[in-house]
Amino acid sequence: RSVALAAALKGEGSKGNAGAFMTLEVKTGLPPIARPDARLFILGSLPGDASLAAAQYYAHPHNQFWRLLGSVIGEDLHALPYPGRLKRLAQHRIGLWDVIGSAVRHGSLDQAIRLANHNRIERLIHDFPDLEAIAFNGTTSAAAGRKLIGTEHSLTLIDLPSSSPANTRPFAEKAEAWARLTPLVHRRNRPDMRPDD
């Protein structure tokens, strides 16, 4: 959907053209995906255009998310069809969502995000009683997400290098940082929890 927004988004109004308008598209993200017993959520910023078009998380072929997460859980998630990927995440009690619910953005880069409306990610603490950790995929997600969640909780918060192709760090470096998730994914369940499979 599109809305008419003031061209003064970046301060042009100070030059006397505050009445000027331009049509910009408001991009709305995807709903959260998680099983009720999720113990880890990975939060991005706002899905890129390829993901929104496919209605799938991390659908861009050059986004390294599924390869990185596959290295964490020890499975080739990238080779699976999307429903298979989600099934494996559910079995490992991993949830997906984004910090931003909707925003004005030209293209897919986080730097182009304007007028962001944030998801109520602080509710994850109450909606998922087994939640132990939240990982932020990229600096945009981490900066906003940590503010939204606050400090009145016992969760482990983990900042990860972005899986986006815009982040040109070598894959091996990213994978090393993402390996911090491995203990959370592979820790055995408490006796009162149902098995992963």
Salt bridges, closest charged atoms under 4 A:
ASP37 OD1 - ARG35 NE 2.86
ASP37 OD2 - ARG93 NE 3.61
ASP37 OD2 - ARG194 NE 3.49
ASP49 OD1 - LYS27 NZ 2.82
ASP49 OD1 - ARG105 NH2 3.23
GLU75 OE2 - ARG88 NH2 2.43
GLU75 OE2 - HIS92 NE2 3.15
GLU122 OE2 - ARG120 NE 2.36
ASP130 OD2 - ARG93 NH2 3.85
ASP130 OD1 - ARG190 NH2 3.86
GLU132 OE1 - ARG187 NH2 1.93
ASP159 OD1 - ARG146 NE 3.06
GLU173 OE1 - ARG169 NE 3.53
ASP192 OD1 - ARG190 NE 3.27
ASP197 OD1 - ARG88 NH1 3.95
